[in-house]
Amino acid sequence: MLDLDYHDPFSLSDATLKVPAESVEAYKASDWADYFDNIVPLD
């Protein structure tokens, strides 16, 4: 039976995607931004 009230406690939108600094804007403009609210350069 499918539980339609189920809420996944882990969401990628809460996670941070670290990418090469020169690629941050490209990732933010891509489909990755649909999944990650936080796209930042690698340290």
C-alpha positions as a printed Julia matrix, in Angstrom:
43×3 Matrix{Float64}:
  0.0    0.0     0.0
  1.31   3.45   -0.9
  1.47   5.91    1.99
  0.72   9.28    0.42
  1.46  11.06    3.7
  5.06   9.8     3.77
  7.62  12.58    4.0
 11.28  11.77    3.33
 13.27  13.25    6.23
 16.29  13.72    3.93
 15.98  16.17    1.1
 18.68  17.15   -1.36
 17.41  20.72   -1.24
 18.82  20.81    2.31
 22.19  19.51    1.13
 25.09  21.48   -0.34
 26.55  20.59   -3.73
 30.24  21.54   -3.95
 31.55  22.02   -7.47
 34.69  23.49   -9.06
 34.68  27.28   -8.59
 34.66  27.98  -12.32
 31.51  25.84  -12.72
 29.27  27.27   -9.97
 27.22  29.49  -12.28
 26.82  26.72  -14.86
 25.52  24.33  -12.18
 23.13  26.99  -10.85
 21.74  27.44  -14.37
 21.41  23.68  -14.93
 18.95  21.03  -13.81
 21.11  20.47  -10.72
 19.58  23.64   -9.27
 16.22  21.84   -9.23
 17.65  19.46   -6.64
 20.12  21.58   -4.68
 19.38  25.0    -3.21
 23.01  25.37   -2.12
 25.58  25.13   -4.91
 28.96  26.43   -3.77
 32.61  26.28   -4.88
 34.91  23.62   -3.48
 37.13  24.9    -0.68
